[in-house]
Amino acid sequence: MDRAEKRELVTGLNDAFSNAGSVVVAHYAGITVAQMNDLRS
């Protein structure tokens, strides 16, 4: 990814986050598919 692509990506993320009421970031390392499905329901 070159610098222009990074700049475009960051601009898009900035627009999305500035218009969002809240943002949730999660890291699901080590969780199985079955556990993820249980978490979603």
C-alpha positions as CSV (number, residue, x, y, z in Angstrom):
1,M,0.0,0.0,0.0
2,D,1.5,3.3,-1.0
3,R,1.2,6.6,0.8
4,A,-1.7,7.9,-1.4
5,E,-3.7,4.7,-0.7
6,K,-3.0,5.0,3.0
7,R,-4.1,8.7,2.9
8,E,-7.4,7.7,1.2
9,L,-8.0,4.9,3.7
10,V,-7.4,7.1,6.7
11,T,-9.7,9.8,5.2
12,G,-12.5,7.3,4.7
13,L,-12.1,5.9,8.3
14,N,-12.0,9.4,9.7
15,D,-15.3,10.2,7.9
16,A,-16.9,7.0,9.1
17,F,-15.8,7.4,12.7
18,S,-16.7,11.1,12.9
19,N,-20.3,10.3,11.8
20,A,-20.6,7.3,14.2
21,G,-22.4,7.6,17.6
22,S,-20.1,4.9,19.0
23,V,-17.3,2.6,17.8
24,V,-16.5,-0.8,19.2
25,V,-13.2,-2.5,18.5
26,A,-12.7,-6.1,19.5
27,H,-10.0,-8.7,19.1
28,Y,-11.2,-12.2,19.0
29,A,-8.0,-14.2,18.9
30,G,-8.3,-17.7,20.3
31,I,-12.1,-17.9,20.1
32,T,-13.6,-20.8,18.1
33,V,-16.3,-20.3,15.5
34,A,-18.8,-22.0,17.8
35,Q,-18.0,-19.6,20.6
36,M,-18.3,-16.6,18.2
37,N,-21.7,-17.8,17.1
38,D,-22.8,-18.2,20.7
39,L,-21.6,-14.7,21.4
40,R,-23.5,-13.2,18.5
41,S,-26.8,-14.8,19.6
